[in-house]
Amino acid sequence: MTEGPMLPLVSLQPDLQHSLPEAYRSVSVPRAGSWLKKFFSISGPAYLVSVGYMDPGNWATDLAGGSKFGYQLLWVVLLSNLMAIFLQNLCVRMGVVARVDLAQACRAYYPRPAAILLWLLCEVAIIACDLAEVIGSAIGLNLLFGIPLIWGVLLTGADVMLLLGLMHFGFRKLEALVIVLVLTIGACFAIQIFQAQPDWGSVASGLFHPYMPNLEALAISLGILGATVMPHNLYLHSALVQTRDTGDKPEDIDTSLRANALDTVLALGGAFFVNAGILVLAAAVFHPKGTVVDELQQAHELLKPMLGGTAATLFAVALLCSGQSSTITGTLAGQIVMEGFLKIKVAAWVRRLITRLLAIGPALWAISATGGSHTVQMLVISQVVLSMQLPFAIFPLVQFTSDPARMGAYANPPAVRWLAYMIGTGISLLNFYLLYTILGNWGLLLAGLAVLFWIYLWRNRRPVDS
């Protein structure tokens, strides 16, 4: 691939700030040597993204799905993960080729009112996502150390200082911490699944025989989808790949795209194991006894008599690791979105503090209003909100990466473009159906407004020379 402009948007807007400027191209990649050596220097961003695919929001939807419907919704976890791998690779293509993130692309690609609306929708998604992460961390602290939930929520704000400290010592240090947390989560669930001894025949059936029992299962499935294909991760990944100094020659870009694709498959494959493990654990332990899990604390307490105290402790450790790792990456995503859409230039610690406070406030309100009960139901609702926002991230991503004027020879081929649009349209139709079943004609009105907005975005894209 040697034809076409390589960095059209950056050259178009020389004042455009790079994503995460303090880390931009801070990780060197050898120009010579084996491909494996280059791969290990490029790999890492997908693991930061992967923690969003195993955060407490995923725990809530998977626990609800497994405890209520057994293994029947495992295919939803698998399909959602395959969609995530496909879409995250489009984000990689945007970041590596055009050297912009999705938020910057939206600001440059659409009229300002549309970009502002997309920013507001993205902020709603980030708050919904952070709500799950902050509450999950607080529950983990409560289960392990007896810290009250309110204090646990406030303590999660400390990840801002942790993030700043690690970024000061280099982006690879941050990646190393997150990878350790991810491995801890995976190890905890591997042990718990071994103890639970699930019905592997039913596991295989749930994975490869699609079935939707009822409307409640559809709502949970959309929650699983929103918790897996998280909209803010699309913004995050397109920025994180820019931390690598890969070079701008066609051969350098090709190497980076291949290495990041493999990195994405490996990292999100691990995330699939965790998500499927949570649902399998709930299906094996809770569903046969007719126990519906409404609270993460309830799942912890029920595991003690069923699998023993070790399993319950591992559950709490994995939950804390999940919440803390995902709050770190959620804070980064908030910074990327704020900078990309608004071009706000403030100190890094101020940006990260603002994004964390946007999450802590709703979390404090939710815990105070509910007394910490019904956490699973609350988190499932937050993940359905994420599903509702997904098309507003997917369609701009596909439009940009399919535009030869922006991506040159690296624009999406027709098969990739239409598959991406089919994914976005399918998710939209499911969301519309759920809105209609819940809100009736008001749901149809919201669906109609969403369609009109997407048509507006399609017809009002800015040309390169605007």
C-alpha positions in Angstrom: 0.0 0.0 0.0 1.9 3.0 -1.2 -0.8 5.3 -2.7 -2.9 8.1 -1.3 -2.4 10.6 1.5 -1.1 9.1 4.7 -1.9 11.9 7.2 -4.6 14.1 5.5 -6.4 15.3 8.6 -3.3 16.3 10.5 -1.9 18.2 7.5 -5.4 19.8 7.0 -5.5 21.1 10.6 -1.9 21.9 11.8 -3.3 23.3 15.0 -4.9 19.9 15.9 -3.4 18.6 19.2 -2.3 15.0 19.4 -4.2 12.6 21.6 -2.6 12.3 25.1 0.1 14.8 24.1 2.3 13.8 27.1 2.5 10.2 25.8 2.3 10.8 22.0 4.9 8.6 20.3 6.7 8.2 23.6 7.2 4.4 23.1 9.9 3.8 20.5 9.5 1.0 18.0 12.6 -0.5 16.3 12.8 0.2 12.5 15.0 -2.9 12.0 15.1 -6.4 13.5 12.6 -9.2 13.6 8.8 -8.7 13.3 8.4 -10.3 16.7 10.6 -7.7 18.3 8.5 -5.0 16.6 5.3 -6.7 17.8 6.3 -6.7 21.4 7.2 -3.0 21.3 3.9 -2.1 19.6 1.6 -4.4 21.7 0.0 -3.1 24.8 -2.7 -0.6 23.9 -5.3 -3.3 23.3 -4.8 -4.6 26.9 -5.7 -1.2 28.3 -8.8 -1.3 26.1 -9.6 -4.9 27.1 -10.2 -3.9 30.8 -13.3 -2.1 29.6 -14.6 -5.4 28.3 -14.3 -7.0 31.8 -15.4 -4.2 34.0 -18.0 -4.4 36.8 -20.7 -3.5 34.2 -19.9 -6.7 32.4 -20.0 -8.6 35.8 -23.5 -7.3 36.4 -24.9 -8.2 33.0 -23.2 -11.6 32.9 -24.3 -12.5 36.5 -27.8 -11.5 35.6 -27.8 -13.5 32.4 -26.2 -16.6 33.9 -28.3 -16.7 37.0 -31.6 -16.1 35.2 -31.1 -18.0 31.9 -28.3 -20.4 32.5 -25.9 -20.9 29.6 -28.4 -19.6 27.0 -26.9 -16.2 26.5 -23.3 -17.3 26.0 -23.7 -16.8 22.3 -24.4 -13.1 23.0 -21.1 -12.8 24.8 -19.3 -14.4 21.9 -21.0 -12.4 19.2 -20.4 -9.1 21.2 -16.7 -10.0 21.5 -16.4 -10.6 17.8 -18.0 -7.3 17.0 -15.7 -5.6 19.5 -12.6 -7.1 17.8 -13.8 -6.0 14.4 -14.6 -2.4 15.5 -11.5 -1.9 17.6 -9.4 -2.8 14.5 -11.2 0.1 12.7 -10.1 2.3 15.5 -6.5 1.1 15.2 -6.6 1.9 11.5 -7.8 5.5 12.2 -5.1 6.1 14.9 -2.2 4.6 13.0 -3.0 6.0 9.5 -4.6 9.3 10.1 -3.0 10.0 13.6 -6.2 11.2 15.0 -8.6 9.8 17.6 -12.4 9.3 17.0 -13.2 12.5 19.0 -10.9 14.6 16.9 -12.2 13.1 13.8 -15.8 13.9 14.7 -14.9 17.5 15.5 -13.1 17.9 12.1 -15.5 15.8 10.1 -19.0 17.2 11.1 -20.6 20.6 11.6 -19.9 22.0 15.0 -23.5 21.5 16.4 -23.4 17.8 15.4 -20.0 17.4 17.0 -21.2 19.0 20.2 -24.2 16.6 20.3 -21.9 13.7 19.7 -19.7 14.9 22.6 -22.7 15.1 25.0 -23.8 11.6 24.0 -20.3 10.3 24.6 -20.1 12.0 28.0 -23.3 10.3 29.0 -21.8 7.0 28.0 -18.6 7.6 29.9 -20.6 8.5 33.0 -22.7 5.4 32.7 -19.6 3.3 32.2 -17.7 5.0 35.1 -20.7 4.5 37.3 -20.3 0.8 37.0 -16.5 1.0 37.5 -16.6 3.2 40.6 -19.4 1.2 42.2 -17.6 -2.1 41.4 -14.4 -0.8 43.0 -16.3 0.4 46.1 -18.0 -3.0 46.5 -14.7 -4.8 46.1 -13.2 -2.7 48.9 -16.3 -3.3 51.0 -16.1 -7.1 50.5 -12.4 -7.4 51.2 -11.8 -4.7 53.9 -15.3 -3.8 55.2 -15.0 -0.2 53.9 -18.4 1.5 53.6 -19.6 1.9 50.1 -19.7 5.7 50.3 -16.0 5.9 51.4 -15.1 3.3 48.8 -16.5 5.5 46.1 -14.5 8.5 47.3 -11.3 6.4 47.5 -11.6 5.5 43.8 -10.7 9.1 43.1 -7.2 8.2 44.1 -6.7 6.5 40.8 -6.2 9.9 39.3 -3.0 10.3 41.3 -1.9 6.8 40.5 -2.4 7.4 36.8 -0.4 10.7 37.0 2.4 8.9 38.8 2.6 6.1 36.3 2.4 8.4 33.3 5.3 10.3 34.7 7.5 7.2 34.6 6.4 6.2 31.1 3.3 4.8 29.4 4.7 1.3 29.4 4.6 1.3 33.3 0.9 2.1 33.1 0.3 -0.8 30.6 2.3 -3.2 32.8 0.1 -2.4 35.8 -3.1 -2.9 33.9 -1.8 -6.2 32.4 -1.0 -7.5 35.9 -4.6 -6.6 37.0 -6.0 -8.3 33.9 -4.0 -11.5 34.6 -5.1 -11.5 38.2 -8.8 -11.3 37.1 -8.3 -14.2 34.6 -6.5 -16.4 37.2 -9.3 -15.8 39.8 -12.0 -16.9 37.4 -10.0 -19.9 36.1 -9.9 -21.2 39.7 -13.6 -20.5 40.3 -14.7 -22.2 37.1 -12.6 -25.2 38.0 -14.3 -25.3 41.4 -17.8 -24.8 39.9 -17.5 -27.7 37.4 -19.9 -26.4 34.8 -21.8 -28.6 32.3 -19.5 -28.2 29.3 -22.1 -29.6 26.9 -24.5 -26.9 27.9 -21.6 -24.3 27.6 -21.0 -25.4 24.0 -24.8 -25.3 23.2 -25.1 -21.8 24.7 -22.1 -20.6 22.6 -23.2 -21.9 19.2 -27.0 -22.1 19.3 -28.5 -18.6 19.4 -31.7 -18.4 21.4 -33.6 -15.4 23.0 -35.9 -16.7 25.7 -38.0 -13.5 26.3 -37.9 -9.7 26.4 -36.0 -9.6 29.7 -33.3 -11.7 28.1 -33.2 -9.1 25.2 -32.7 -6.3 27.7 -29.9 -8.2 29.4 -28.4 -9.1 26.0 -28.3 -5.4 25.0 -26.7 -4.8 28.4 -24.0 -7.4 27.6 -23.6 -5.8 24.2 -23.2 -2.4 25.6 -20.8 -3.6 28.3 -18.7 -5.4 25.7 -18.7 -3.1 22.7 -18.3 -0.1 24.9 -18.5 3.2 22.9 -15.8 5.0 24.9 -13.3 2.2 24.1 -13.7 3.2 20.4 -12.4 6.7 21.3 -9.7 5.2 23.6 -8.1 2.7 21.3 -7.7 5.2 18.4 -5.7 7.4 20.8 -3.6 4.8 22.6 -2.1 3.4 19.4 -0.6 6.8 18.8 1.7 6.4 21.8 3.9 4.2 19.5 6.6 5.9 17.4 6.1 3.6 14.5 7.1 5.9 11.6 5.1 7.1 8.7 6.5 5.1 5.8 4.0 2.7 4.2 6.0 -0.4 5.4 6.0 1.1 9.0 2.2 1.6 8.8 1.6 -1.9 7.5 3.7 -3.4 10.3 1.9 -1.4 12.9 -1.5 -2.4 11.6 -0.7 -6.1 11.6 0.9 -5.9 15.1 -2.0 -4.0 16.5 -4.5 -6.4 14.9 -2.8 -9.3 16.6 -2.6 -7.4 19.9 -6.3 -6.7 19.7 -7.3 -10.3 19.0 -5.1 -11.6 21.9 -6.2 -9.0 24.4 -10.0 -9.2 23.6 -9.8 -12.9 23.4 -8.7 -12.8 27.0 -11.5 -10.5 27.8 -14.0 -13.0 26.2 -12.7 -15.7 28.6 -13.4 -13.5 31.6 -16.9 -12.5 30.4 -17.8 -16.0 29.5 -16.3 -17.2 32.8 -18.6 -14.9 34.8 -21.7 -16.0 33.0 -20.6 -19.7 33.2 -20.0 -19.3 36.9 -23.4 -17.8 37.5 -25.1 -20.5 35.3 -23.3 -23.3 37.1 -23.7 -22.1 40.7 -26.8 -20.0 40.9 -29.2 -21.0 38.0 -29.7 -24.7 39.0 -30.9 -23.5 42.5 -33.2 -20.9 41.0 -31.2 -18.1 42.6 -31.4 -14.7 40.8 -28.4 -12.5 41.6 -29.6 -8.9 42.2 -26.4 -7.6 44.0 -22.7 -8.2 43.5 -22.5 -8.5 47.3 -25.1 -11.3 47.1 -23.1 -13.2 44.6 -20.1 -13.0 46.9 -22.0 -14.2 49.9 -23.7 -17.1 48.0 -20.4 -18.4 46.7 -19.2 -19.1 50.3 -21.5 -22.0 51.1 -21.6 -23.2 47.5 -17.9 -23.2 46.5 -16.1 -22.2 49.8 -14.5 -19.1 51.2 -11.6 -19.2 48.8 -13.9 -18.8 45.8 -15.7 -15.9 47.5 -12.4 -14.1 48.3 -11.2 -14.6 44.7 -14.5 -13.1 43.5 -13.9 -10.0 45.6 -10.2 -9.7 44.5 -11.1 -10.0 40.9 -13.9 -7.4 41.3 -11.6 -4.9 42.9 -9.0 -5.5 40.2 -11.6 -5.1 37.5 -13.0 -1.9 38.9 -9.7 -0.3 39.5 -8.1 -1.1 36.2 -11.2 0.0 34.3 -11.4 3.3 36.2 -7.9 4.1 35.1 -8.7 3.5 31.4 -12.1 5.2 31.8 -10.3 8.3 33.1 -8.0 8.3 30.1 -11.0 8.0 27.8 -12.6 11.0 29.5 -9.5 13.0 28.9 -9.3 12.0 25.2 -13.0 12.8 24.6 -12.8 16.2 26.3 -9.6 17.2 24.5 -10.7 15.9 21.1 -14.2 17.4 21.0 -13.6 20.7 22.9 -9.8 21.3 22.4 -9.6 22.3 26.1 -6.0 22.9 27.1 -5.7 22.6 30.8 -3.2 20.7 33.1 -3.4 16.9 32.8 -4.3 16.5 36.5 -7.2 18.9 36.1 -8.6 17.1 33.1 -8.4 13.7 34.9 -9.9 15.1 38.1 -12.9 16.5 36.1 -13.6 13.2 34.4 -13.3 11.3 37.7 -15.7 13.7 39.5 -18.2 13.2 36.7 -18.3 9.6 37.7 -18.0 9.9 41.4 -21.0 12.2 41.7 -23.6 9.9 40.1 -22.1 6.9 41.9 -22.6 8.6 45.3 -26.1 9.6 44.4 -27.0 6.0 43.3 -25.6 4.4 46.4 -27.2 7.0 48.7 -30.6 6.6 46.9 -30.6 2.8 47.0 -28.6 2.1 50.1 -26.3 0.0 48.0 -29.0 -2.6 47.2 -30.0 -3.9 43.7 -26.5 -3.1 42.3 -26.8 -5.6 39.5 -30.0 -4.2 38.2 -28.6 -0.6 38.5 -25.5 -1.6 36.6 -27.4 -3.5 33.9 -29.4 -0.4 33.2 -26.2 1.6 32.9 -24.9 -0.9 30.3 -28.1 -0.6 28.3 -27.5 3.1 28.2 -24.1 2.3 26.6 -25.8 0.1 24.0 -28.1 3.0 23.1 -25.0 5.2 22.5 -23.1 2.7 20.5 -24.4 3.7 17.0 -23.4 7.3 17.6 -19.8 6.1 17.8 -19.9 3.3 15.3 -21.4 5.3 12.3 -18.8 8.2 12.5 -16.0 5.6 12.9 -17.1 3.7 9.8 -17.7 6.9 7.8 -14.2 8.3 8.6 -12.3 5.1 8.0 -14.1 4.4 4.7 -13.3 7.9 3.3 -10.4 7.7 0.8 -9.9 11.5 1.1 -9.1 10.9 4.8 -7.5 7.5 4.8 -5.9 7.3 1.3 -5.2 3.7 0.2 -6.0 2.5 3.8 -9.7 3.3 3.5 -12.0 0.4 4.3 -12.7 -1.9 1.4 -16.4 -2.4 0.5 -16.9 -5.7 2.4 -15.5 -4.2 5.6 -17.5 -1.0 5.2 -20.8 -2.8 4.7 -20.2 -5.3 7.5 -19.5 -2.4 9.8 -22.7 -0.7 8.7 -24.7 -3.9 9.2 -23.3 -4.1 12.8 -24.3 -0.5 13.6 -27.7 -1.0 12.0 -28.4 -4.3 13.8 -27.6 -2.7 17.1 -29.7 0.3 16.3 -32.8 -1.9 15.4 -32.5 -3.9 18.7 -32.2 -0.6 20.6 -35.3 0.8 18.8 -37.3 -2.4 19.6 -36.3 -2.2 23.3 -37.2 1.5 23.4 -40.6 0.8 21.9 -41.4 -2.0 24.3 -40.5 0.2 27.3 -41.7 3.7 26.1 -44.2 2.9 23.4 -44.8 5.8 21.0 -42.2 7.9 22.8 -39.6 5.2 22.0 -40.6 5.4 18.3 -40.2 9.2 18.5 -36.7 8.9 19.9 -35.8 6.3 17.3 -37.0 8.6 14.5 -34.9 11.5 15.9 -31.9 9.2 16.0 -32.4 8.2 12.3 -32.8 11.9 11.3 -29.6 12.7 13.1 -27.6 10.0 11.4 -28.9 11.1 8.0 -27.8 14.7 8.9 -24.3 13.4 9.8 -24.1 11.5 6.5 -25.2 14.4 4.3 -23.1 17.1 6.1 -19.6 15.6 6.2 -16.9 18.2 5.6 -14.7 17.8 2.5 -11.0 17.6 3.0 -10.4 21.1 1.7 -13.0 22.8 4.0 
